[in-house]
């Protein structure tokens, strides 16, 4: 089953557009897991167990693991999700962007080493940087477009031929890069007007929407501006707002409550479930 088919099934089964970002930081882990030999995996395992009926996917950010020399725990986490939350796809957030044989190896890393269902990519170097990922036609390739960070407009808002750069990119992905139908876009919750415009330009594409919760994105605007006609088409990511919702021994239960609250809030604004 390809990424988007699995995503659609998870959305329908759990009535959820929520993605949990599995971004553990050692200093923030509750004491009950911090001293474990595989602290990141133990933390993630409990988060997954508490949220797997509330989400449509998970998104571990690889830098949190690589920076602590815990790549093995990233692999263990993805394997655990596939085995214990079957049908919930995993987006590996790596934002790779290189060319030629290097890009091919990055694609192998994401899809063969880690067995991720989708990956985030940086398109700054053009189609050369994205093509090796797109060739895995059963996998999702989520292209950075209008990102949620405050300085994203330094480049993404530059005007060329009457359009901002992020619109040119969205059209490029829509019309030229998405030949196998396995591409999606990253569009930040912190820019709801741009989200609305990109939905107009790309009515049938899936958007990964970071920036709710800790970054302050407005959930109601995200749903109204980002959802497609069927009330779907967006993956609303929350990381810190869910995984660090609690600090005690019951941190997993707090994460479950936070995920449910976000899911239910999103659903309250959806026109079609």
C-alpha positions in Angstrom: 0.0 0.0 0.0 1.4 3.4 -0.9 1.8 6.3 1.5 -1.3 8.3 0.5 -3.6 5.2 0.6 -2.4 4.3 4.0 -2.8 7.9 5.1 -6.4 8.0 3.9 -7.2 4.8 5.7 -5.7 6.1 8.9 -7.6 9.4 8.6 -10.9 7.6 8.2 -10.3 5.0 10.9 -9.1 7.4 13.6 -11.2 10.3 12.4 -8.0 12.3 12.7 -5.8 14.7 10.7 -3.2 14.9 13.6 0.4 14.0 13.1 2.6 13.6 16.2 6.2 14.8 15.8 8.5 12.4 17.7 11.2 14.9 18.5 12.7 13.8 21.9 15.2 16.1 23.6 17.2 14.5 26.4 16.9 17.4 28.8 13.1 17.4 28.5 12.5 13.7 29.0 10.7 12.8 32.2 12.9 11.3 34.8 11.2 7.9 34.6 12.7 7.3 31.1 15.7 9.6 31.0 18.0 7.1 32.7 16.9 4.2 30.5 19.6 2.8 28.2 17.3 3.5 25.2 15.6 6.6 26.6 14.4 8.0 23.3 12.9 4.7 22.2 11.2 4.1 25.6 9.8 7.7 25.5 8.6 7.2 21.9 7.2 3.8 22.6 4.9 5.1 25.3 3.9 8.1 23.3 2.9 5.8 20.4 1.0 3.5 22.6 -1.0 6.4 24.0 -1.8 8.1 20.7 -2.0 5.4 18.0 -5.8 5.5 18.0 -5.8 9.4 17.7 -3.5 10.2 14.8 -3.1 9.7 11.1 0.7 9.5 11.1 3.9 10.1 13.0 6.8 12.3 12.1 10.2 11.8 13.8 12.8 14.5 13.0 16.1 12.7 12.4 18.3 15.5 13.8 17.1 14.8 17.3 18.5 11.3 17.1 21.6 12.0 15.0 22.7 14.8 17.3 22.7 12.4 20.3 24.2 9.5 18.4 20.9 7.6 18.7 20.2 6.6 15.1 19.5 3.1 16.3 16.6 4.4 18.4 15.1 6.2 15.4 15.2 2.9 13.5 13.7 1.1 16.5 10.9 3.7 16.8 9.9 3.4 13.1 9.9 -0.4 13.4 7.8 -0.2 16.6 5.2 2.0 14.9 4.9 -0.4 11.9 4.5 -3.4 14.2 2.4 -1.9 17.0 0.4 0.8 15.2 -0.2 -1.0 11.9 -1.6 1.2 9.2 -0.3 4.4 10.7 2.4 5.8 8.2 5.7 7.4 9.3 7.1 10.6 7.8 10.9 10.8 8.2 11.6 14.5 8.6 15.1 15.0 7.1 14.7 17.9 4.7 17.3 16.5 2.4 18.4 18.5 -0.7 21.3 17.3 -2.7 21.9 16.0 -6.2 23.1 12.9 -8.2 24.5 9.9 -6.3 24.3 11.8 -3.0 20.5 12.3 -3.3 20.2 8.6 -4.3 21.9 7.6 -1.1 19.7 9.9 1.0 16.6 8.3 -0.6 18.0 4.8 0.2 18.6 5.9 3.8 15.1 7.1 4.2 13.2 4.4 2.4 15.4 1.3 2.7 17.5 1.8 5.9 14.7 3.4 8.0 11.7 2.0 6.0 9.9 5.3 6.3 6.7 5.8 4.4 7.4 9.4 3.4 10.2 11.9 3.6 10.6 15.7 3.6 12.9 17.2 1.0 14.4 20.6 0.3 13.9 21.6 -3.4 16.4 24.5 -3.5 18.7 22.6 -5.9 15.8 21.8 -8.2 14.4 18.6 -9.7 17.8 16.9 -9.5 17.5 16.9 -5.7 13.9 15.5 -5.6 13.9 13.0 -8.4 15.6 10.1 -6.6 13.0 10.2 -3.8 10.1 10.4 -6.3 11.3 7.3 -8.0 10.1 5.3 -5.0 6.6 5.6 -6.3 4.9 4.0 -3.3 6.5 6.5 -0.9 5.4 10.0 -0.1 7.8 12.9 -1.0 6.8 16.1 0.9 8.5 19.2 -0.6 9.2 22.3 1.5 7.1 25.1 0.0 5.9 27.8 2.5 7.5 26.9 5.8 6.4 28.0 9.2 9.6 29.6 10.5 9.7 33.4 11.0 12.4 34.1 8.4 11.0 31.8 5.6 10.0 34.8 3.6 13.6 35.9 3.1 13.5 33.6 0.0 10.0 32.2 -0.3 8.3 35.6 -0.7 10.6 36.8 -3.4 8.5 37.9 -6.4 9.2 36.6 -9.9 6.9 37.1 -12.9 4.3 38.5 -10.5 4.2 35.5 -8.2 6.1 34.7 -4.9 8.6 32.0 -5.1 6.6 29.5 -3.0 3.7 29.7 -5.6 6.1 29.0 -8.4 7.4 26.0 -6.5 3.8 24.7 -5.8 3.0 24.9 -9.5 6.2 23.2 -10.4 5.5 20.3 -8.1 1.8 20.1 -9.3 2.5 20.3 -13.0 5.9 18.8 -13.6 7.3 16.8 -10.6 4.2 14.9 -9.5 4.0 12.5 -12.4 3.6 9.5 -10.1 1.2 11.2 -7.8 3.4 10.8 -4.8 4.3 14.4 -4.0 3.0 16.6 -1.3 3.8 20.1 0.1 4.9 21.5 3.4 2.8 24.6 4.2 3.1 26.3 7.6 0.2 26.9 9.9 1.7 30.3 10.8 0.8 31.7 7.3 -2.9 31.0 6.9 -3.4 33.3 3.9 -0.7 31.6 2.0 -2.2 28.2 3.0 -5.5 29.3 1.5 -3.8 30.5 -1.7 -1.9 27.2 -2.1 -5.1 25.2 -1.6 -6.6 27.2 -4.5 -3.6 26.4 -6.7 -3.3 22.8 -5.6 -6.8 21.5 -4.8 -5.9 17.9 -4.9 -2.5 17.8 -3.1 -1.8 16.8 0.5 -0.2 19.5 2.7 1.9 18.7 5.7 1.1 21.6 8.1 3.5 22.3 10.9 3.3 25.2 13.3 0.2 24.6 15.5 0.7 24.4 19.2 4.1 25.7 20.4 4.5 27.8 17.2 1.1 29.5 17.6 -0.7 28.5 14.3 -4.5 29.0 14.5 -6.2 25.6 14.1 -9.5 27.0 12.8 -7.8 28.9 10.1 -5.7 25.9 9.2 -8.7 23.8 8.8 -10.8 26.3 6.9 -8.0 27.4 4.6 -6.2 24.1 4.2 -8.7 21.3 3.9 -9.9 20.2 0.5 -13.5 19.8 -0.5 -13.8 16.5 1.3 -12.6 18.0 4.6 -9.2 16.3 4.3 -6.0 16.9 2.5 -4.0 18.3 5.5 -1.7 16.6 8.0 -1.6 18.8 11.1 1.7 18.3 12.9 2.2 19.0 16.6 5.4 18.0 18.3 6.2 19.7 21.6 2.6 20.5 22.3 1.8 16.8 22.5 4.9 14.9 23.5 5.9 17.3 26.3 2.3 17.9 27.5 3.2 16.1 30.7 6.4 16.0 32.8 5.7 13.2 35.3 5.5 9.4 35.2 2.2 9.6 33.4 3.6 11.8 30.5 2.2 9.3 28.0 -1.4 9.8 29.3 -0.9 13.6 29.1 0.3 13.2 25.5 -2.8 11.1 24.7 -5.1 13.8 26.2 -3.3 16.5 24.2 -3.5 14.5 20.9 -7.2 13.9 21.5 -7.9 17.6 22.3 -6.1 18.6 19.0 -7.9 15.9 17.0 -11.3 17.0 18.4 -10.6 20.7 17.9 -9.7 20.1 14.3 -12.8 17.9 13.7 -15.0 20.6 15.2 -14.0 22.8 12.3 -14.1 20.2 9.5 -17.1 20.3 7.1 -16.8 16.6 6.2 -15.5 13.8 8.4 
